[in-house]
Structures are given as structure tokens and as C-alpha cells.
Amino acid sequence: MGRRWIALPASIVLLLLVLWLRRNTDQMRFIVPSGARDVLYATTFDAPDYTGDWSPEAQRGADITTDGDQLSLSFAEFVPDGNLLRATTPYLFRDFDYRVQAAATGGPLNNSYGVVFRQLNRDTYYLFYISSDGYYSVWRETPAARFALSAWIPSDAINQGVDGEANTLRVVAEGDTFRFFINGEPVEVCVPDDPGGESTYTTECVGGSMQPSLVDDTIPHGALGVVIQPLEDGGMSGVFDDAVVLSP
């Protein structure tokens, strides 16, 4: 007897898709459709209007709260350096123009804080970091490895210190191409000549060249959010405000 193809109702097809997504992501989110220059998402974290829709990352010694009209992330002093704390939107984005205000409010100057983007799950995402002593970098995290796509580079565009002075961070993603901005200024990335090589920067880009954009096709879409990561013992805290996602 030959095989018979059965046309499934659209509702069953949708249900199967939802079940597949739930198995392959940490939680169900939605890819937001976009038109030219549309506002896809925005929040000021102002109480009581903020709905608390960002997903916090629970871990010992860490705290994520809405402090007045800002989103506050903090690590206690006993938390070892290198730990990472994130809070993300409930939506998946592919192409976007993401902007957020970020400020360090405690801990050593040698730190890292900024933007997480295209977070597919808790082990797969990109990071755009700045530090309170005036450096920036771009990273890719997967279950296989944490990888420096653009090593730490000094920039006069960064407002330094841990006294709460804000920096406006911006990431523009179109397909596999990313551009980065700090306080309205575009910043270049150190791209290695070896496509599989890790970025290295001393006083110049070693084994590569400075480029206006970064190309990487590892993670096709994911959530947007904010992140802190102390690089020394002693804890750390930071606040974030005015998160806006536009269509690029």
C-alpha cells in the first residue's frame, strides 16, 4: 500500500511548532515583526508602569530589582570575579537597533557591563561590554567556548568611573553584520585576519585590522538585555534605563 499524505489543520501545525520551540529554547518567546524604523519595544523601567516583563537571572549573591525608575543589577562582595548576571526582554529579535543607558554604581574600575544581544538561551548569546576604566569589547558565548570577537580596546567616548554616570550603548544588527556605538560615537572592532581566530589588541589590532562593523553568523536571532560581570573580587553593581529597540 502506498503512503498517504495527510494535510494537518493549521492549528495542529502551530501547536507542533510551539512544542518544538519550547524544547529548543529556555522559554517561549516571540520574534517581533518589523517595518522600517518601527519602534519594536521600549521601556523606561518606571514604577508603577513597568510591567516586570524582563527575565532576571537568579543566582546566589546576585540581585536584580527595579530601583525607582531604573533596572538595577548587583553582585555581593563575596561573589567570585567572572560571574555574569543578565536580565533580558521576553522577545526574540533578528534585525534591530537597540539602545540603552548603562552606568556602573559600585565595585572596582576593572569591570564589564553593557548589552547582551541575540540570546538564544542561557548558554548562547553575544555581549557588547564597556568597562569603568574606559575600554570596550565584543564577545560570543556558546556551549563550546567563550570567544573574543573584538578584544578590549580603549575609547575616550566612555564616561569612566563607578559613580553612576551613564553611557548610552547602541548595537545595530542586520543579518550577520553588527555595528556598535558609545554615547553616539561609532566604535571600530578589532577583526582578526584568520576567520576562526580570536581577536587580540595591545596598542593596535594584532594579526588583524580595525573595522567599522563585525560579521558573525553563529547566532541568527535571540533576546536583548543588559549584563554586568566583575573582573575582580569585591562585587559590582550597575543600573540601566531607557531601553529602546527600533527596526534598523
N, C-alpha and C positions, 0 to 999 in steps of 0.2 A: 504493500500500500504506500502510495506517495505521501510526502509530507504536506500538511495543510497549514497555511499561514493564517493566523487569527488576528484580526485587527482589534487591538485593545482600545477601550474608551480612553479619551484624553485624561480623565480623572485618575485612572489607574496608572497611566504613564507618568503623570505628575507625582503620584504617590511613590512610585518606584524611584524617581529621581530624588525626591526628598530623603528617602531612606538611604540611598547611596551617598548623598551629601553628608548625612549625619554620621555615617561610618567613616568618612574620609576627612572630616574637619572636627575640631574640638566642640563646636556648637554650630547650630544652624544660623546662618546669616544670609543676607541677600545682596546680590550685585545690583547696584543702583544704576538705572539707565541715565544717559546724559545727552544733552544737546549743547550746542556751542555756548560757552560762558555761563551755563546754568549754575546756580548755587545748589550743590548736591547735598550739603549738610553744613550746619553751623550751630555752635553753642558758645555761650559766654560763661557757663557754669554758675550763673547767678542763682542763688536761692531766693524764693522757693520755685522759680520757673524751671530750673534744671531738673530733668526727669530721672537722672541717675542711670542713663542707658549705657554708659561706658562700662566695659567689663574689667573689673580690677583683678589683679593677680595676688592671690592670698599666699603669704609665706611668713614664717616666724621672723619677728623683728622688723617687719615692714608694715607700713600704714598708708592707705590711700583714702583721702577724705576730700569733701568739698568745703574748703575753708572760706566762708563768706561768699566771695564771688570768684574763687579760683579753685582749680583742682590741685591738691597737694599730695606729693609722693615723698615718703621719707623712709630711711633705714636707721635703726638704732645703732649706737656706737659699737655694740658687741658683734654686729653682723660683719663677717669677713669681707675684705675687698673683693671685687669681681662679681658679686651678686648683682643681678639685674632685676629691676622692677618696672612693670609696664601696666598701662591702662589703655584699652582700645575701644574704638567705635563698634557698634553691633553690625556693621555693614562691610561688605567686600567691595573694593574698587579696583578697576584696572587702570584706566587713564584718569588722571586727577591733577589738580593744582591745589596743594594742601599747605595751609599757613597756620601757624600757632605761635603765641608768645610764650617764652620759656625763661625762667630765672632760677638760679641756684640760691638757696637761702640758708645753707649751713653745710659744714664739713670742710675738708681740705680743698685747696685750689686745684689740686690734681684730681680731677673728677671727669665724669662724662654724663651728659644729659642731652635730651633732644627728642627726635622723632623716630618712631617705628612705623614702617610702611610695608604694604603687601604682606602682612602677617597672615599666612595661610593656616597655621596652627601654632601651638606654643613652642615648637622647635624649628619653625621655618619662617623667616622674615628678613627684612633689610633694616639697617639702622643708619640714621644721619645724626652724628654726635657733634657737640661742641664741648669745650672744657672751660672752666673758670679761669685758667691761666692763658687763654687765647688761642686754642687750637681747634681744628675740626677734622672729622674723618667719616668714612662711609664703610659699612660692614655688611656682610651677608652671613646669616646663620642658617644652617641646615642640620639635620641629624648627623650628617657626616663630619662637619667641621665648621668652625667659626673663621671667617676669611676676611682679610682686609682688602676691600676693593679699592679704597684710596686711603693711604696711611695718614697719620696725624700731620697736619700742615698748619703753620702759624698764620693768623689773619688779624689785621688791625680792625676789621669790621666787627669783631666780637667785643661786646661790653663785658669786661672781666670782673672778677670778684664774686663773693658769695653773700652780698648784701641785698639781693633781691632785684638788682637792675635787670630789666627784661631784654631779651634778644628775640627778634621776630625771625623765625625759621620758616623756610619755604622749600618744598620739594615738588617739582613738576615731572610727572611720569606720562610718557606717550609711547605705548608699546614697550619695547625693551630699552628705551632711552630715558635717562634721568638727568635733570638739571637741579642745582642747589643754590640757595640764596640765604644770606645772613644780613638782617637789617636792610633789606632792599638791594644789597650788592650781590651780583652773581659771583660764585667762587668756583675755581677750577679744581679738578681732581687729578691725582697722580695715577696714570694708567700705565701698567707695565707693557713692554713690547711683547712679552710672552703671554698669549691669551689665557693660559692656565696659571700664570704666575701671580704671586701675591705682591701687592703694592708696597714699595719701600721709599721713604722720604727722609733725607737728612737735612742738608741745606738746599737740596734740589731733589727732583724726582730721579731716583736711581733705577737704571735699567728700564726706563720708560719715558713718558712725556706728559706735560701738563695739558689737560684737555678741558674744553668748556662743558662737556657732558660725559656721562658714564653710560656704557652699553652693557647690559647683562640680561639674559633671557631665562634665568633659572626659575624665578617665581613669577607667574603670569598675572596674579591678582591676589588681593588679601585685604585685611583690615588696616585702618590707620590708627595711630595713637601717639602716646608720649612715653618717655622712658628715662630712668636715672640709673647710673651704675657707678658706685665709688671705686676709685682705683687705688685708694689707700685705706687702711683701717681708720676708724673714727666716725663712721656713719656719714650720712648725707641727706639733704632734703632739697626739694625743688618745687616750684609752683608753675602752673600752666594756665593759660587763659586765651579766650577769643579764637577758638579753633574753627576754621572755615575750609570747606572743600568745594572747589569750583571745577567745572569741566574745562580742561585745558584748550 
